């Protein structure tokens, strides 16, 4: 944690605060809310695979169930994303977030009291509804807080809320599941989700100024509609292939850690925290700065070209340290694009922020449905050769590049003439 709280990060946050008074209370409150949400969720991560292994003893059944859980979560999240996208541009976004937070504790309760794998499946359905409704409105609020000049930095700092929270929480969850009992982290997750809901109810008035979508300053002429729809479609297809690439990895990485590396729950927590959480966090501030300086599109393309091929090295890992190191390098380079992608959506969609974030997230979820199924199948048919599922993930991630290359720069988006 101390590695993240360095001078450059503090300087970046102070720069954002000085830029606009609107960033102080609303931005800080949203940051804390997202931190608590993801901390609660990721605290339970190391527990779930081992609960499933208790219910389904065979390796193939466990890996298949892990893939199925991710796919079901994504299927539900797609529908909820679309609903949340359109509701967020029409109604008070605070009420939409409140509705989502009311569902959150029930998800943990189902896992905590699970008697078989069907209970866990039910919890993932509720998680899909929760995240699908939550993210479009929440991201739209963040996007509405900053002007173009620091939009990449805004998202870089905000992304740290859900990334930093995933650094200590899997380690804590894995440690507690071993030293106390397996389901103990789920009790803490349930308690934290209830606290998050209560805090939002108490302090939601802070968000009043950014809770509604402003009316468009222009009429929706046909050239403008076609322009936005075309660019948004490119972004959606880029997210589709990104979802496929990441989806393939989800069951494969878990299975590789458990069955090849022989990781314990505590090891699993360390692998997630360092190999993904810390590495992704370190990419956010540099990614935001680079995108604001050189443009969103060049950062997205370069990040993908460097990060995706590194995945090919993962199946050659034979120790936990080696696996974490390679995964961290891939995550640092690959996630430099995260602030740039969010900032590009905000620049393109303007008054339709919830719709932009909701639809791109829905397409990512479509990829996340198919990807885990492909990963599980490839794992089952190719072992002990573990290269095919990792190579497939790399190919899918690289297939997003043609759609990114087809996008115009953000400056062209802003200079585009919208008819009166």
N, C-alpha and C positions, 0 to 999 in steps of 0.2 A: 504493500500500500504506500509506503513512504517513497518508493521510486516514482510514483505518479505525482505526488505533491511537490513538484520542483518549481523553480523560479519561472520557467517559461509558461507553465500552466497557470500559475497565479497571475502573471502579467497578462495573459490572454483573457482571463476572466475579468480582471480589472478594466481592461480595454473595453470589453463588452458593456460593463456597468456604466462607464463614463460616456459611452456612445449614446445611450438613451435611458432616461429615468424609468421607462416602462419595463426595462429588463429586471429591475431590482426585485420587487415582490413577486410578480407573476412568474417570472422565469425561475427564480429560486424555489418557489412553491411547486411548480411543475417538475423541476429537477428532483426535489425530495420525494415527491409522490412516485415518480418512475423508479427511483432508487429503491424505495421500499417494496414496490410491486415485484420487481425482478429479484431482489434479495430474497423475498418470501418464496418465490417460485424456484429459483436455482438452489435454495437450501435443500430442497427435496430431491434434486436430480440424482445424486449418487444412490439414493434409496430405491428408486423405482425399478432399475434393472434387476436388483437382487430380490425384490418382492415378486417380480414376474418369475424369476428363477425358482422361487419357492412354490409357485402355483403351477408352473410348466417346467418340468425337470429337464427335458431334452434341449440340447443346444439349438437345433434347427427351429424348434417351436419358440424358443425364447427370442432368437434373432428375428423370426417372422413376426412375432407379436410386437417387438420394438418398432419394426417398420410399419405395421398396421396402425399402431397408436399415432405415429407421426402423420400418416396419411389421413386417418379419421379426423385428427385435430385440424389438418389443413382443409379438408372438405367443409367442415363446419365453419372454419374461419373465413372461407371464401364468401359464403352467404352472408355472414355477419359483417364482413368488410364492406360488401356492396350496400347493405342496409345502413351501416354506420357512415359510409361515405355520403350518401344522399341526405340522411338525417342531419349530419353535421353541418351541411350548407343551408339547412332550412330552420333548424331549431337551436335552442340554447345548448351549446356544447357541454356546459357544466352538467346539465341533466342527463345527457347521454353518457358521460363519464361516470356519473353517480349510478346509473343503471348497471353499467359494466361492473363497477366495484361491488355492487350488491351480490353479484354472481360469484365473485372471486373466492370467498371463504368456502362456499359449497363444494368447489373443486377439490380443495384440500381435505375436506371432511370425508369425501368418498374414498380417497386413497388411504386416509388414516384408518378408516374402519373397514377396508376392503377384505372380503372373505374369499374372493377369487379374482381372476384377471378381468372379468366383466365389469367389476366395480371400477377398476383402473381405467378401462375403456370409457365408462361413463364420465369419469373425472376429466378425461381429455376432451370429451365433447363439450363440457362446460368451459374448459380452458379456451377452446376454439371460439365459443360465443363471446367470452370475456375479451380476449385480445382483438377479435374482429370488430367489435363495437368500440373498444377503447381507442385504438391507435389512430384512426383517421381524424377524430376530433382533437386528440391530444397533440398530434403532429401539426395540425392546422393552427392551433393556438401558438405553438412555438414559432411557426413560420411567420405568423402575423406580427411578431415582436420586433423584427429587424428589417432594415432596408437592405438593398442589394449588396452594398459594399462589404458587409460583414456576415452575409447569410451563411456562407460556408463555415465560418468560425462559430456561428451560433449553433449550427447543428453538430459541429465537432464537440463543443462543450456539452451540449445536451446529451449526445450519445454516450458521453462518459457516465451519465447517471445509470443507464442500464448495463453498461459494460463493467464499470468499477464494482458495482454491486455483485457481479458474478465472479469476482476474483476471490474474496474470502469465503463467500457463502457455500460453494460446493466442498471446500476443504473442511469448513465447520460441520456441514451436513454429513460428510463421510466420516469424520472423526467421531461425531456424536452417535452415529448409527452403529459404530463398532464398540465404543466405550460405554454407552448407556444401553440402548437397544435399537433395533433396526428402524422402528417407526417414530422414534423420538423427534427427529428433525421435522416430521410432519405436524407434530403438535405445535412446534414453534412457528411453522409456516402458517398454520391456521390462525394462531394468535396475532401474528403480524398482519395478516390480511384483514382481520377485524379492526385492528388499530388504524390501518391505512384508510379504511372506509370511514371510521369515526372522525379522523383528522380532516378528511376531505369535506365531510358535512360541516364541520366547524369553520373551516377556512375558505370554502369555495367562493365566498364573496370577493376575494382578492382577484379572481379571474373575470369579474364582470365586464371589464372593458374589452376583452378579447374573446368573449364567449359566443358571439354571433358573427356570422359571415356578413361583410358589408355588401350593399347592393352594388352591382357593376356600374362603373362610371361610363359605360358605353353600351349601345344596343348590340345584341347578338346578330351581326351580319353574317351572311353565308361564308365569305372568305375567312373571317375570323374563326368561325366554327370549324371549318375544314382544316385550317392551320393547326388549331389546338388539338383536334381529334387525331390528326396524323402524327404529330409529335408525341402525344400521349400514348398512341398505339405502339410506337417504337419503344418507348420507355416500358410499356407493359410486357412486350415480347422479350426485351432484355431481362426483365425481372423473372419472366417465365423460365428462361434458361438458367438464370442464377438460382432459382428455386430448385430446378432439376439437379444442378450440380451439388448444391448444399444438401438436398434431400437424399441423394445417393449416399453421401458421407455419413449421415446421422446414424443409421443402424450399423454401418460398416465400421466406423471408428469405435463405437461402443463394443461391438463384437470383437474387434481386433485387440482392444485393451483387455477385455475379460478373458478371451480364449487363446490369444497368442502371447501377449505380454504377461498374462496372469495377474492383472491388477486387482487389488482389494477395493472395497468401497472408499477407503481413505485415498488410495492411489488414484482412483477414478476422479475424486474431487480435486486432487492436485493437478491432474492432467487437464481437466476442464479450466481450472482457475489460472494456471500458468500458460498452458498451450493455447488457450483461446481467450480467456478473460483479460489477463494482463497484456497479452500481445495486441489484442484488438483495441484496448484502451490507449496504448502507446501510439496507435496510428491516428487517433481522432484529431488532436490538435495540429500535428503536421499536415494531415489531410485537409483540414479546414483552411489552414494558412495557404497551402499550395493551390487549392481550388479558387480562393479569392484572388490570388496573385496571377495564376496562369490560365484560369478558366476551368469550368467543371468537366467538360468533355475530355480534354487531354489527361486530366488526373484519373478519370474513370478508365480510360483505355490503357494507360501505362500501368496502373495498379493491377488490372486484370492480367495483363501480359506477363507480369512478374509473379504474381501470387498463385495463379492457377497451375502452372507447370511444377511448382514445388510440391504439390500434392502427390505427384508421381514418386516422390522419394519416401513417402510414409510406409508403404508395405515392405521396405527394406530395413525398417527399425526392428531391433530385437530387444531393446531395453526401454524402460519407461522414460529415462532421461533423453535418449536419442529421439524417441517419438515426440516428446514435448518440444524439443528444440526445433525439429523440422516443422511441426505444426505451428509453432510460434512465428517462425520466419514467414510461412505462408500467410498467416493471419495478419501480421503487421503490414506486409506489402499489399495483400488483397483488400484490406479494410481501409486503406487510405482513400478509397473511392466513396465510402459511406456518407461523409458530410457532403461531398460534391453531388451525389445522386439526389439526396433530399433537397439540397439547395436548388438544383435544376428543376425539380417538380414545383417548388414554391415560385420560382421565377416564371415558369410557363403558365401555371394555373391561376395565379393571382387571386381573384375573388372565389375561385372554386377549389380552394385548398383541400377540404375534406374529400372531395371527389377524386382529386389527383392522388392523394396518399392512399385512399381506400382502394381504388382500382388497381394501382400498381402493386399494392400489397396482396390483392386478390389473385393477380396473375402469379406472383411469387408463390402463393399458397397452392395454386394449381400444380406448379412444378414440384412443390413439396409433397403433394399427394402421390404423384407418379414416381418421384425420385427414390423414396425409401423402399417402395415395392421393387424397383429395379435393383437397388442395392442389396436387398435381402435375397433376391433370386440369384444375382451374380455371386454373392457370398456362398450360397448353398451349392451352386453348380461348379464353381471354379476352385474351391479350396482343395488342397493346400496352396494353390496359386492365388495369392491375394492381390495381384496387380490389376486384373480386369475391373473390379469395382472402383478402385482409385483412378484408373485411367479414364473410365467412363465419366466420372465426376469432372475431371479436368476438361474433357471434350465439351461437356455441356456448358461449363463456365466460359470457355472460349467462344462458343457459338453465340453468346450475348454480344460479342464485339461488333458484328455487322450492323446490328440495330443501333448501337451507340454511335458508330461511325456515320450513320445516316442522319443523326440529329444535327440541327443547326446549333451554333454556339449560343450561349445565353445572351450575348450582346445583340445578336440577330433577333432573338425572341423579344427583347425589350424594345428594339427599334422598329419592330413590325408594326405596320399601320393598321390600327383597329378602326373600322368605319364608325362614324357617328350615327 
